Amino acid sequence: MSAHVDTFARDHLPPRDQWPELVFDLPELQFPAELNCTAELLDRWVDEGLGDRLCVQGQGVRWTYAQLQAQANRIAHVLVDDLGLVSGNRVLLRGPNSPMLAACWFGVVKAGGIAVGSMPLLRAKELVQIVHKAEISHALCDVRLADELAQAGPPCPTLAHVLHFMTERDGSLEARAATKPARFDTVRTTADDTCLMAFTSGTTGAPKATLHFHRDVMAACACWPRHVLRPTAADVFIGSPPLAFTFGLGGLLLFPLSVGASTVLIERPGPDALPAAIAQYRATTLVTSPTAYRAMAGQLAAHDLSSLRQCVSAGEALPAATRQLWKDASGIEIIDGIGSTELLHIFISHDESHARPGATGTVVPGYRACVVDDAGRPLAPGQVGRLAIKGPTGCRYLADERQRQYVSDGWNLTGDAYLQTEDGYFVYQARTDDMIISGGYNIAGPEVEAALLLHPAVAECGVVGVPDDERGQIVKAFVVLRAGQVGDAAMAKALQDFVKQAIAPYKYPRAIEFCAALPRTETGKLQRFKLRSG
Ligand code: 3UK
């Protein structure tokens, strides 16, 4: 059963036998057949009389739940009444994080549409790929990102309607919304209607779109936040991941709203601006990447961070050195968690009192995790293999053959090499295709990085395997030094000796290149393929 008039998403789901097995074995994972996640995350609080509670803040904006709901309702009216949106249509959302972008997300999903986020830095060429793949009919775009989308426009025949926001000019989304009623009947979708298409931040090949249902959104809220983070209605979330990245969508919008808390959505949440913003908004819960924690650790003294209570890291492995640096600077134990676009959010993590440096944590309630060999057989503790996950959410690519690579035998294979300890902790090694094989040894680049990061001269680093006639590959480190340090032969030798002392000597970087910065994606991930080819 579906409430969608436009059945595109349902028509392009993978065949049922290629889905992961879905498990709903917690009481909080029982969902009704009819479900629109916006009714649960937004309307519910207003219905319960809590509409006056603070909901979302950003540059010059401070909205209560009732105000966000009213704005989302007006946007839903614009989409449906003026732009002919029918349920199941895909709507591209574009903009840096802001309360208005959040209102657009809720407006689309309330109207039964499918929200398709796009990373702010995408170029026309990449936008065209997304519009084609998702057959997007409508776009709501921050006016400051209008140019790139306009260039994408001509080769995109399906894209019939584009409205701009963050501008009051005639015909803008805001101007139209202002003429609409603040009430809108949230479309009564089914639990397994798609509400969200998230494109993966994959580094190679054509982009993949993952399909997530209204039920998946609520399941994500019921697992990691409820069991690990355990926020309260008094919390104020803040952080950096874009809402187009499901790490940001969950961590900065869905999860705070699921408990009646508030969130701060700022446009330029770099490590130089975040500490001041935490102080300004008295934020309690910080959501960002390992590199941002490392970059911020040195700058905390100048700011009043007394409001800060919890810090979440995801997107890349959290090196033990970064955990310690942040703890020394802030007094707070970071909560690490691995999630993926395919599984929507975090499935292995730990709370503050169960942190173990160098490990990602234990499986999040609602999920199952194991480490398997290439044939899919479970491995014993301590053995390195592929991470396999099952739970209430799972991978469903939109019309993509690569479904068979991510899902095998009902398990989601994330592409990560992990080992599990006797007591159930999962220890990240590397992406499976990033393992370095040198002179017959398997070496995980992140382990060498973690060792280098312990050296006081190292600001950031990336370690990859590069071709070598004699050894097949050798370990090469790209190192960004802290200000004032000199990248000469003596420094290279010092770093090599340092690594040999810290971990098994055969893992030391035989080549070291000093550089000014490392290539990263907008989701904060190191682009190893660029280091290998560069
Ligand atoms: C890597 C990690 C070690 C890992 C994401 C939280 O990152 C997210 O989604 P993506 O699809 O990438 C998934 C891949 O990223 N990774 C993420 N977190 C960690 N590796 N430790 C970690 N803590 O390779 C994984 O397979 O971009 C993260 C929530 C939602 C997300 N989409």
Residues whose N, C-alpha, C, O or C-beta is under 5 A from the ligand:
A	BS01	3UK	S201 T246 F247 S313 A314 G315 E316 A317 L318 D336 G337 I338 G339 S340 T341 E342 L344 H345 I346 T414 D416 Y428 T523
